[in-house]
Amino acid sequence: MSELSIEKWEATQPYDRLPLLPPMQVLETTSVLKQCIASRAALAELKMAAELIPNPAVLINTLPLLEAQASSEIENIVTTADRLFRFMEADERADPATREALRYRHALLEGVQTLRTLPICTRTAEVICTRIKGIEMTIRKIPGTQLVHTATGEVIYTPPAGEDRLRDLLRNWERFLHGDATGDALDPLVRMAVTHYQFEAIHPFTDGNGRTGRVLNSLFLVERELLTQPILYLSRYIIAHKAEYYRLLLEVTRDGAWEPWILWVLRGIEETARWTLQKIAAVRRLATAVSDHLRTHYPKLHDRDLVDAIFEQPYCRIGTLVARGLGTRQAASRYLHGLVEADVLTALVVGREKLFLHPRLMRLLTRDSNEIAAFRTSARV
């Protein structure tokens, strides 16, 4: 960012002179490049672990949902992981906040599918934002909502105004995203950090910009083949450092402070990748423990397909097993009640529906601890 453009920025005025990408500063400083090595290594380990897990649905059904819950919470749309898992297959029964967070998950997974035919672009962002909000969202034609400090009410940023200006900025964002403005030499993680700032600064929609930007981060990692699925739970890191996230974004705008922002994003990628690796390892240990427990004490329930089914998400329904071809409703009910007696599942009645919770899996997914409680073995089936 040039000194002239910084001087012309005023928090209460539309930032129509938002500088184009690439920034004028050197982005790949020595500190940034060193952190890139660590972040890329952690991502590579995560990618390999995800590709080797026997049942990929365990990750696809769970981690994007945790990302949806956390990303929504950043925007003060508050629900719980428990509610999201409970209503994942019946979202019409959920409360509004839970439905909106579930739409985030749908947007994330559908966005990955679009990468097969369409590289990330402005249209991708419109489709994602539309899915998240549940109504048609296009590039805004009206001034953007001013961003204010939650404690003081002070205006801290006013995004650019005017559809033509926004589309010009987004065209430049697209070119930089795909390396057209700087060549492909820039590390993709640095590129992701820069384009995330730029998208948030453009603020192209009347609502849903933060969540759309975070979905785009996940899609970018998949598009660049750094991950095969959108399983980097980066919003967890943002929630843990929320004040720093907004402070560093503002410092890029106000001072052109790119290095602290890029380093923060890179550290977040490394920390989140390593956290996710530990979770994958813990889930695999739990699956082995469940299988061993059933083989030893409840051999009639020891079935690989049945174990896979109860690990695809923490809540299971009789219809889930029927849909997987594991038997009639009567047989599925017998299996699930047997797993309750085996201390693997817990039965819950929610309204008129009976659900079967996998409590150890839920604890692994929603808590930092990776400890696994021992099984009771007093009952027999």
Secondary structure, DSSP 4 states (H G I P E B T S, - for coil): --HHHHHH--TTS--TTPPPSSPSS--S-HHHHHHHHHHHHHHHHHHHHHHH-S-THHHHTTHHHHHHHHHHHHTT----HHHHHHTTT-GGGS-HHHHHHHHHHHHHHHHHHHTTT--S-HHHHHHHHHHHHTS---S-SSPPPPEE-TTT--EEE-----HHHHHHHHHHHHHHHTTTTT-S-S-HHHHHHHHHHHHHHH--SSS-HHHHHHHHHHHHHHHTTS-SSS---HHHHHHHTHHHHHHHHHHHHHH--HHHHHHHHHHHHHHHHHHHHHHHHHHHHHHHHHHHHHHHH-GGG--HHHHHHHTSSSEE-HHHHHHTTS--HHHHHHHHHHHHHTTS-EEEEETTEEEEE-HHHHHHHHSS----PPPP-----
